[in-house]
Amino acid sequence: MKSKIIFTILVLFTIHSKAQDPIFTQFYLVPETLNPAFTGIANTWNAGFVHRRQWPDGNRKIDTQYGYANTIVSDEIGLGMTVQNHNEVFTNYNYFKLNTAISYRVDINYDWRLRLGLETGFGRKDFQFRNLLLEDQININTGAVAPITIDPRVGEYGNKINFFDMSAGFTIDQEFAWFGVAVKHLNRPDISFRENGNMPLDLFLTVHGGYYFQFLNSPTNLIPEESTLLVTANYMRQGQYNRLDLGAVMDFGPFGFGVIAATNPEGKSTNSHFVSSLNPVALFKLSEFTFGYSYDWNISKLGRTQGVHELTLLWQSSRRCDRCEYYSTKLKRNGGPGYNKT
């Protein structure tokens, strides 16, 4: 009976729910997860990997991996590739995406730049319905398990659904500030597992920005010169789901520390919490590599979730475009997300 209930829940989920995209706490460190306009923004070869483990306690575990690589192919054009895999242990649900991205830069003036980005690729959702064990397969007298079920509903659902996906966005940035807007799933792909179903994937809107404060002449030895304080925000909305991340990260050069607060600005019930989690973050830089770690500390009434762990590993080549002398000079002083501030 328990397996029957689980199957019913899964069916209702696939019919009525609108799937939500995985999100990352360290969005400011890996802006490619938000907006294709960030493709090639580092003005050099740039690659990274993110591993996120949510609720690591047994069957509730949810793992998400994201990888990317991009560079510039001319003074204005950036090209890249992204890959993402998301797996939920309890439901055996898996979501995979492989995309290519392109960006185009327009210099507004000496300080400000406009970037336009487009990302396209293919996604696959897999629920493994046929691997479910239903009650009519179990012989309660002997404990034997039959290989097939007579439940007709199982045949209505496929194991996998493949779809084409498209996203677009823009950013406006200068030496110390950046602002961007992106919309994912512009073509509203059908993600229904039913043969004749129709469930368009909800649009994912993100509005994000940040500002760097520099400490060039610190009056004390507590803050080394050239340290920066990043103040950042990221608003996300998909269907009825919404979230606003607010935070600050202090960069001391080889080390960085900060905190990101995940908030729910549009509570849907009287029990909704405005602040759902506080997420400390830490960075360590070694040559061309950056290591990041964050922990989402749940402060809502959701229960004992054991939090969310997120690890990042980024690489950015120190060799820059020879034809971008003016641009490279500005970037060496400081920059927006993805820049190597050395």
N, C-alpha and C positions, 0 to 999 in steps of 0.2 A: 504493500500500500504506500509505503514511503516513496518508493521509486516512481509510483504513479503520480504522486503529488508533485515530485520534482519535475517530471515530464510536463505536467500541466502548467507549472510555473514557467518553464522554458517556452512552451507554446504561446502563452499569453505575452511573454516578454517579446517574442519575435513579431507578434501581431500588433501589439499596441505601443510598445516603447519606441523611442527615437534614440538610436545609439549615440553615445557621447564620445568625442575624441579624447584620447589620453592627453594629459597636460603635464608640464614639467615645472618644478619649483625653480630651477636654475635657468629660467627663460632668458634672463639678461646675459647669461654666459653663452648660451646656444640660441641666438635669436632666429636661426634658420628654422627652428621648430614652430615659430610664429608666422613668419612672413617671408615669401620668396624674394622680396626686394633686398634682403640682406645677403643674397648670393653674391660672392665676390667682393664684399664690402671691405675686407681686410687688405685688398690690393695685392694679394700674394696667394700662394697655395695655403689652403686652410682645411683642416679635417678634424673630426671629433666623433666621440661615442658617448652615449648616455645610457646608463642602466638604472631603472627605477623599480624598486620592490615595495609594493603596497600591502599592508596587513600581512606580515610574514608568518602569521600563526596558522600553520597547517593548511586546511582546505580553503581558507579565505584568501590565500596568497594570489596577488596579481602582479605579473612581471611585464615591464615594458622596456624595449630597447630601441634606441634611435641612433642612426649613424649618418654622417654627411661628409662630403668632400666638394670643394669648389675653388675656383680661381678666376682670374680675369683673362680674357682672350684679346682684349683691345683696351684702349683708354676708357671706353664707356660700357663695355659689355662684360658681364660675368656669367659663368656657366657652372652648374653643379649637379649633384645627384644626392638624393636622400633615400633612406630605407628605414622602415619602422615595423616592429613586430610587437604585438600585445597579446598576452595570454592570461586567461582566468582559470585557475585550477579547479574550482568548484563546479563550474558549468562546462569546462573543457572548450570554452570559446576562444578562438584565435582570430586576430585581425592583423593582416599584413599589407604593407604598402611599399611600392617602389616607384619613385618619381624622378623626373628631371626638372631642373629649374633654370631660368634665365632672368637676368636683370639688365636694365639699361639706365645709365646715369646721365643726368642733365645738370650742368653747373648753373645754378641760378645767379650767383655772383661769386666773389672771391671766397666767401665763408660758407655759403649754404648750397646744398646739393639736393636734388630730387632724384629718387630712384624708383623705377617701376619694375615690378616682378611678376612672373608668371610661372606656375608649377603644374605639370601634368603628369599623369602616370596611371598605374593600374592598382586596384586594391582587391583583396580577397578576404571574405569572412567565412569562417568554418566553425560549425557547431557540433559536428559528430553526433547527429540525432540517432543514427543507426547503431551507435555503440551503447545506447541506453538499455538498462535492464528493467523490464516491466514486470508487473506482478504475475501476469499470465504465463511468463516463462519459468517461474519458480514452482517446483513441486514441493509443497509444504510437508509432505509425508517423508520423502526421501532426500530432499535438499538438492535434487538434480536441477540443472538449468537447461532449458530448451534453447536451441540456437535461434529460433524465430518467434515472432509474436503475431497474434491475430488482430492486434489493434490496428484498424485501418488508418488511423491518423498519422502513423509513422511514415507511410508512403507518400503523404502529402508534402513532406518537407525534404528538401535536398540537404546534403552535407555541406555544400560549399556554394558561395555566390561570388562571382567575379564581376568587377565593374570598372569603368573608366572614370577618372576623377580629375577635377581641375580647380585650381586656386589662384588668386591674384591679390596683389597688395602694392602699397607704395610706402616710402619713407621719406622724410625730410630730415636732414642731419647737417651738423657742422662740427667744429672741433670739440665742443663740450656738451652738446645736446643732440637728442634724436627723438623723433616722433614717427609713429607708423600706424597704418590701418591695413588689415588683411581680411579677406573673406574666403573661407575654404568651402569646397563642394558646390561650386557655382552651377554646375550642371545637374545638381540634385539627383545623384545616381540612385537607382532602385536597389535596396538592400534586403528585400523580402526573400525569405527562404522558401516560401510557397511557390509552386510552379506558376500559378496565375496571380500571384500577389502583387501589390503595388505599395511600397513603402519608401518614399523619397527620403534620402538622408538629409537631415536638417543642416542648414547653413551654419557655419561656425564663424562668428565675428570676433575679432580681437583688435583692441585699441591699446597701444603700448607706447611708452616713452621713458626717457631718463635724462638726468643732468649730472655732469661731473663737476664737483667743487675741487679745486686744486689747493694744496698747501705748499706754496713755493718758499715762503720764509717763515718757518715755524718758530715761535718765540721760545719754545722749550725743546728738549731732546726727546720728548715722548712721541712726537710725530715726525718721522723723517721727511726731509724735503722731497718734493715730487710725489708725495702721497696724494691720493684722491679719495673723495667720498662720493659714491654713486647713489643718487636717490632715484628710484624707479617705480613704475606702476604698470600693471597689465590687466585690462578689463576683458573678460571673455563671456560670450553668450552663445548658447546653442539650444534651440527650442525653449523650454521653460527653465533650463539650467543657466545660472549666471554666477560669475565669480570675479572678484577684484583682488589682485595681489598688490600689496604695498610694501616697500622695504627700502633698506639702505645697506650698502656694503662699503666698508672701509678698506682701501687697497694700500698696503704699506710697501709695495714692491714685490718681494718674494712671497709675502703672506697677505692674506685678506680675510676679513671676518665681517659678518653682518647678520641680519635677520629679515625674513620675509613673512608678512602676515597675510594669510588667506582669509578673505572676508566674503560674506554673502549679503551684498547691498540690497537685494530685493527678496527679502524673506517671504516664503510662500505659505507659512503657517505661524501661529503664535509661539510654537516651539522652536522656530528657527533661531540660530545663533548668528549674530553679526560677524564675530570672529570665530572661525571654525578651527584654525590651527595656527600656531606660531612655529616658524621654520628657521632655525639657526643654520647658517651656511659658513663654510670655511674653504679657502683657496690656498694652493701652494704652487709656485711657479719655479720651474727648473729649465733654464735655457729656452728652447722653443716649445716646451710642454707646460700645460696647466692642468692641475688636478683639482677637482672640486668635490665637496661632499655636503649634503644637506640632510636634515632630519625633520620631518613634519610631525610636530608634537600636537596631537589632537587635544583640544580643550572643550569640545562639545560633549553632548550626552550620547554620542554614538556608541560608546562602550570601550572595552579594552581591545584596541586594534593593534597595539605594538607599533603604531606609527608607520611612517613611510621613509625608506632609505633611498637616496639618490646619489649615484656616483657619476662623475664626468671625467673624461680624459680628452684634452684638446691639443692639437698640434698646429702651429702656425709657422711657416717658413720665414726666416729672417731676410730672405732674398726677395726684393720687390721688383716691380716692373721697371725696366730701364727707361721706358718711354714716358714714365709718369713722374718725372723729377719733381715738379711742383707739388703734386699730390702727396708724394712720399715724404717730402719735407714737413708738411703739415701733420701727417700721421705720426711721425716720430716724436712730436711733442706730446700728443695725447690723441684721443679719439673716442668714437662711439663704440657700440657693441661689436665685438669681434676684432677690434684693433689690438695690436700688441703694443702696449704703452711702454716703450723702452727708449 
